[in-house]
Amino acid sequence: MIHKSTTRRLKRISKYINPNDFVLDIGGGKCNIKNFINSKSYFCVDILDYENESYIKLDLNNAILPFPDKFCDIIIVSFILEHINSPYRNQTDFKTKRKINNNFPRHS
């Protein structure tokens, strides 16, 4: 069950995502965002172990994202930075994976 405020936030985010965008959801847990967006390319990264075809289990305290630079159009980072030992190192890694030119807001 998704909380009402989370549902509203996901609906706002979905307006910025196009069907051809590659979306990387970092800290996405059970990949709930996938149900709100219209994107054919979606991956979720989280430390917890969920069974999902769009899911990659990864401990960001000990690893970097397993994607090449400029790989995705949009990165959604939610509920994870407070759990990472070196968030600044990870934020730098996150930024390298995103294509530069998109209109997605920094905060929502």
C-alpha positions in Angstrom: 0.0 0.0 0.0 1.4 3.4 -1.0 0.8 6.4 1.2 -1.5 9.1 -0.2 1.2 11.8 -0.2 3.6 9.4 -2.0 1.0 8.8 -4.6 0.5 12.5 -5.2 4.3 13.0 -5.5 4.6 10.1 -8.0 1.8 11.6 -10.1 3.7 15.0 -10.2 6.9 13.2 -11.2 5.2 11.2 -13.9 4.4 14.4 -15.8 8.1 14.9 -16.6 8.7 11.4 -17.9 8.3 10.6 -21.6 7.6 7.1 -23.0 11.1 6.9 -24.5 13.0 8.0 -21.4 15.2 5.6 -19.6 14.4 5.9 -15.9 16.7 4.8 -13.1 15.1 4.7 -9.7 17.7 4.6 -6.9 16.3 3.5 -3.6 13.0 2.6 -5.2 12.3 -0.4 -3.0 9.5 -2.5 -4.6 9.6 -0.4 -7.8 6.3 1.3 -7.0 7.2 4.3 -9.2 7.0 2.0 -12.3 3.3 1.9 -11.8 3.0 5.7 -12.2 5.2 6.4 -15.1 4.8 5.8 -18.8 8.4 4.7 -19.7 9.3 1.5 -21.5 12.8 1.5 -19.9 12.9 1.4 -16.1 15.4 0.0 -13.6 15.2 0.1 -9.8 18.3 -0.1 -7.6 18.0 -0.9 -3.9 20.0 -2.6 -1.2 17.0 -4.8 -0.1 16.2 -8.0 -2.0 13.0 -7.8 -4.0 12.1 -10.1 -6.8 11.3 -8.0 -9.8 12.4 -8.0 -13.5 13.3 -4.3 -13.3 15.2 -4.6 -10.1 19.0 -4.6 -9.3 20.1 -5.4 -5.8 23.1 -3.2 -4.9 24.7 -1.9 -1.8 25.7 1.6 -2.7 28.0 1.8 0.3 30.3 -0.7 -1.3 29.7 -0.3 -5.1 28.9 2.1 -7.8 26.1 2.0 -10.3 26.7 -0.8 -12.9 25.8 1.5 -15.9 27.9 3.4 -18.3 28.1 7.2 -18.2 25.2 9.1 -19.7 23.1 5.9 -19.7 19.7 7.2 -18.5 17.5 10.2 -19.1 16.1 10.5 -15.6 17.3 9.4 -12.2 14.9 9.4 -9.3 16.7 9.2 -5.9 14.3 8.6 -3.0 14.6 7.5 0.6 18.2 6.4 0.3 20.8 9.2 0.8 20.4 9.1 4.5 21.4 5.4 4.5 24.6 5.9 2.4 27.9 6.3 4.2 29.4 8.6 1.5 26.4 10.4 -0.2 28.6 13.0 -1.9 30.6 10.2 -3.6 27.4 8.5 -4.7 25.8 11.7 -5.9 28.8 12.3 -8.2 28.4 8.8 -9.5 24.6 9.3 -10.1 25.2 12.5 -12.0 27.6 10.8 -14.4 24.9 8.2 -15.4 22.4 10.8 -16.4 22.2 12.4 -19.8 22.7 16.2 -19.4 19.8 17.7 -21.4 16.5 17.0 -19.8 13.8 19.1 -18.1 13.2 17.0 -15.1 13.1 19.0 -11.9 15.8 18.6 -9.2 13.2 18.3 -6.4 9.6 17.5 -6.3 
